């Protein structure tokens, strides 16, 4: 009976409402890229060895630690690895933030304002959306708010136990996300200006608090020691990341998630705090402005970064609503004013809450990955349009080697654990182009990638028109589909709209290449870049001279008889069944010669013997002429060789010298003669 008497029914109802809004229908949509990374890392920690190939136990971005993943791995060991479990953990942390907010507001403003503050966070469209995703931010917001609660209770009760609790909570906040250090800084700043706790900050207690923080940071310390080089490189590259967004990015973002009414309440709460400036007001203003200024000036922007600010503005908005409920003059209305205001806020938030359940921004990559897993060869690699993480959706769901295609400044983990660091962007660019111009061609050429996946991140109507041309690298992906003769093999639909397209590449080169080698009376053709397992036709001067078939890698090897008559401008063309072709001109015979006293020797490449070589020697002609030519002639080729250096002769008038056979080769119909066929005017 005593326990039941202490239960706060309105708070319990708000907590249940928050839990329902965050836990219902979490399985409707698949993991997005970053979610797949965190859930995959938790799976590795839980002992899922199939995920070891695709995920490493270190953050690639701002070098965050693995607190959320470690907590999630405990859940995985109990219930098994699953995408919904990852979101449940995030939803639980988001829900637990509600009573923490209530306690802070209760300390400063009383029960009514505290209930309004808890309700504001519970129905916040922004916090609901992030609470339904397996991201780090809900865990960060919980521990950050808990850290500030410990500071508030320390100042309010003057009990040193809250100091140690604040140190532990602050250490966990930093491990949830490195930027969580802002919450610890706000808590320390609040304590520093509270005169009544200065006597508590004895050297002994400060040392104990620091030791508590160190013990809480043991997992992060172990991670840094084990992966120091990668941690340092990732942290350095993350500092170069920036976002090309307008200055009002976060303002527009919050309006889209929360609506004008909720944002107006936040502004009203901030204005009221600036006017009254109580102890609680100063803490909350420091909390809001410290984090808002940091994220506004930090060069990298993201839709999930502002969640740690929402508890503070929720308390300020709850305080404003609580004050408004007390302003009613009529006693009979005053009793019902809180319930009416709460109901009005819930009704006003319904459109934004509904958006939190909307899956239009999610293109169905989970379903595409499952199709790849069931309908493609086990060793087929996938390349997906990505900002650096979308490829891990296929690694998690399909257990396939997957690679990104796009522009991003983020390290990439290749299957097997090889780290490709983020390169510095070229001058004037924000992101490098490695995964648009360099890596895709390489991975397709060696057969690592066999499928390309394109999707529309947002629900355009129709989605294919605006999104295909949205960015340069998206257009480049479409060009890759065309160059590598991609065949559309599957389409994923969401709400009756095509959202994801899977293409199977049928060739490994943008254009086929062809090479020829003369081997006596035959020509051996080798080529690559043709369609896999395709019929091939070889033509010379427009006439079919041979047929063949490419192998599963698109390589070709065809042998044909040397054409009876070669022409300098006639092409030997190899064409596959899709019309892709490569051509070349049959190589002309080459020759060279040298003299040794009165003896000359001819060597080179022609159709002289089975090897195609010309090994001939003969005496140097008794008379040489300025326009004389040494000619090697066979059945199918004729090559004029450079003339020997002529001896000095004096002739008069016109000289016409007919050809004289100097030497006959041992092979069929190969002769060497010396002749001149041009007119020469004699000079003294």
Secondary structure as UniProt FT lines:
FT   HELIX           2..6
FT   HELIX           9..23
FT   TURN            24..27
FT   HELIX           33..45
FT   TURN            46..47
FT   HELIX           49..51
FT   TURN            52..54
FT   HELIX           67..79
FT   HELIX           83..109
FT   HELIX           111..122
FT   HELIX           125..131
FT   HELIX           137..157
FT   HELIX           161..176
FT   HELIX           178..180
FT   HELIX           181..192
FT   HELIX           195..200
FT   HELIX           203..216
FT   HELIX           218..226
FT   HELIX           228..238
FT   TURN            239..240
FT   TURN            247..248
FT   HELIX           249..276
FT   HELIX           279..297
FT   TURN            303..306
FT   HELIX           307..326
FT   HELIX           331..357
FT   TURN            360..361
FT   HELIX           365..375
FT   TURN            378..379
FT   STRAND          381..385
FT   HELIX           391..398
FT   STRAND          402..405
FT   STRAND          412..413
FT   TURN            415..416
FT   STRAND          419..420
FT   TURN            427..428
FT   HELIX           434..438
FT   HELIX           439..445
FT   TURN            446..447
FT   STRAND          449..455
FT   TURN            461..462
FT   HELIX           463..468
FT   HELIX           472..483
FT   TURN            484..485
FT   STRAND          486..494
FT   TURN            495..496
FT   STRAND          497..505
FT   STRAND          513..519
FT   TURN            520..521
FT   STRAND          522..528
FT   TURN            532..533
FT   STRAND          535..540
FT   TURN            541..542
FT   STRAND          543..549
FT   TURN            552..553
FT   STRAND          556..561
FT   TURN            568..569
FT   STRAND          572..575
FT   TURN            577..578
FT   STRAND          581..584
FT   STRAND          590..596
FT   TURN            597..598
FT   STRAND          599..605
FT   TURN            610..611
FT   STRAND          616..619
FT   TURN            626..627
FT   STRAND          629..633
FT   STRAND          638..641
FT   STRAND          660..664
FT   TURN            668..669
FT   STRAND          671..675
//
